[in-house]
């Protein structure tokens, strides 16, 4: 904690003060408040000062900083207290409670909201749907309860006018599975009237200002709150200071959404707002006296009967019964005979007001019960699911002192007396039990025990509440003045009670009206006017029967006691004071059975201004909250106590015998050695499991020593951790490379084995492995496989070539030449045919004129002296006049001859072979360049057409193969294309627009 909060922020724990005086306490409180530190510890008790502004202390990042931490590890915060309560509940299976106390406006409601937000944030990491539903209900219920139970007062803009205690049930995983809300003493008198500068409950103003025009029209309402008697007082006031952000309009929408999330049906929401509207209309009903002989025999009438019609419509009750209940009441005589008794104007007004208060109270209780019905744990069996644990959060009204204090303030202050008594008793009890458990001698501390004040209020027979109940049940007319006289008689010698009759010189009180109680928080003067009526809390049975018989099921469910027959004799109901006392006793017993955590809220000033701390006002709160006594109790024996293991964990680096780990017999011995090295053993005591430190200076000394060593240790840890990370990375890389190496070996071996398996039969003739498929190699073996493939091809060629007879080698060489020239250019290049060269001299290829061609060939050899015939074949030629003729082509090693087969193969033209620059082949046509090139079509049996040929000896001959052969005809560029035709009997040419098309018979 010292690491994050230096000395300039004051002491984060009041126990660490050098001297325990009010001046030192207030100086530390003010210093921390000015530095924005609104939270301070007293041991495990959190003191909170309301900042009256938004501070960056909350949210997901702050929750993450406090989650799972100990109280002392982080600066004081609400989240730390919530985390401590949650850890005690989850890890030790203990029921815990968080008691939030303080006067009105000290920030209790906001503190409970932040605690609920923390619990919701740290639970249900697995996002179970049922748990999320419960969390949503828990969070949204606060919004709804604030609307119906909170109001603006002179002390607080959002003051809780009821007490709230919420139990949250958790399963063995630590996730919320349900909850239950207990409400205490709703200030229902606020429905009727408020002090100057205050408002009615928020729900009324939210309804009027936030509803749509259509809804207001259906409810017969006006948007202006000043129209209605119950809201006229606060019509000009906003809900909060930040009205732009928290306006009634926006709050109304938030409440509607919250009710939807909780599970209120649309019909229930509509019914709730009809009841609120009925209360507003009921408050505007006025009564007037009538003449005896007038239309109203009762002598009383309603000034504006349209309001009765609206109330009847909104409550779904008969109009005549509503009017009768307002103007008269029915009573049963001794013989159970029913008598209708008319009201006076005063009695009718009292009955109207009592009905309005009762309806609003029943509405509020119904809302609470409806929320509880949604939050109750579902289908839980302790034998199957284990025992549920509970965290309770108490947010109850603070101590109140108004210019005029009535019955409500008396009950509220009695509640605070009970809680203060519980706080003192539990704090002292916990301290004493811990010292006894650890075997430590404890010096008792003097403190103010307010049990005498609690006894003054709740003592049987003589207590204030007992005297008040007796006055309410006595026969005859018992007035508030008589009740006060009885109190004076019983308590005239009580140190904490006085009145004007007992102290005539005190002019701050009036005779017959006021009495004063000296509370632990200060003196409060109460006016007894209305005590008896408010305690009796009487409502005529006529209204109960009327509302029970409503056709609205929601309103009917609020009045189960209305089903009793009017002649039925029942016990006298308990008074409001007795009911409240019983609920307080039950609450205190409930809290005492749990492990408590405390948040003590302080209101810094009466003006609700941010950044201002009124020392006198805060000093008064510190005094009556008993905070100074709490510090003294905490420091009476020892200021701090910690388990040995936790103490070593924090301070072991300050001693050479305990760092990094001790070798002594126990943690207790190690702690003793550590303190002896620092010379602090005289300021501590050793318990069975904890070390008790007497003076805060000892903790300061240890913290300073630790702070000096922390940077050194951090550097050491960083060095060790970085080295560890580097070694981890190195070992990981080594492992990766080892795996890669062995994996590559495995892939290589597997590939070589596969090659061996596939090519085992490669030596078998006649294919010698031609059809074998090479497996896909690993990337590292790709060059190796390429080399192997080349070697295999050469080996296979060798196996094939060595079996060829020498006589066929010339043929093979010719095919190789054709392959080198035409492979990739023509699909068929003659590899499957034997090369015969001179086809016209062959009787098989030229049966009719082979002899005639042989004679012409002999004549040309004698004339030109060529050595060998390279090629001879019939062709079809297109001349420059586009005439098609039959010709013969003869290619020797010296000339290219064009012959006329129709004229005994007469030579028409002889071109020296040196003059031929290139030969172009189409699919069926040939053309020679270097001479007057003309296209010619080879017959299907022509070897040249299939691509066989040979280069001229001594120089390379360019051969071009294309589907469209270009040629030059007398300087004009021509193109020859091929068009396959199934119906064509034999090859022929077609000439059009300077192009030649060879019509080729396709099969």
Secondary structure, DSSP 8 states (H G I E B T S, - for coil): -TTTS-GGG--SBGGG-SS--HHHHHHHHHHHHHTT--EEEETTEEEEE--SS--TT-SHHHHHHHTT--GGGS-S-HHHHHHHHHHHHHHS---EEEEEE-STTSSHHHHHHHHHHHHHHHS-TT--HHHHHHHHHHHHHHHHHHHHHEE--SS-TTEESSEEEEEEEE-TTS-EEEEEEEEE---GGGGT---TT--SBHHHHHHHHHS-HHHHHHTT--S-GGGSTTTSTTTT--SSS-TTTS-HHHHHHHHHHHHHHHT--HHHHHHHHHHHHHHHHHHT--EEE--TTSS-TTSEEES-HHHHHHHHHHHT--HHHHHHHHHEEEEE-TTS-EEEEE--HHHHHHHHHHHHHHHHHHHHHHHHHHHHHHHS--S--HHHH---EEEEEEE-------SSB-HHHHHHHHHHHHHHHHHHHHHHHHHHHHHHHHT----------THHHHHHHH-TTTSHHHHHHHHHHSSS---HHHHHHHHHHHHTT-TTEEETTT-TT-TTS-TTTEEEEEETTEEEEEE-TTHHHHHH----HHHHHHHHT-S-HHHHHT-GGGGS-TT--------HHHHHHHHHHHHHHHHHTSEEEEEEEE---TT--TT---HHHHHHHHHHTTHHHHHHHHHHH-SEEEEHHHHHHHHGGG-TTTSS---SSSHHHHHHHHHHHHT-GGGEEE-SSEEEE--HHHHHHHHHHHHHHHHHHHHHHHHHHHHHHHHHHHHHHHHHHHHHHHHHHHHHHHHHHHHHHHTTTTTSTTTSSTT-------GGGHHHHHHHHHHHHHHHHHHHHTTS-GGGHHHHHHHHHHHHHHBTTBS--STTS---SB-TT-TTT-TTTHHHHHHHHHHHHHHH----EEEEEEEEEE-TT--EEEEEEEEESSEEEEEEGGGTTEEEEEEEGGG--EEEE-SSEEEEESSS---EEE-TT-TTTTT-----TTS--EEEE-SEEEEEETTEEEEEEEEEETT-SS-EEEEETTEEEEEEE--
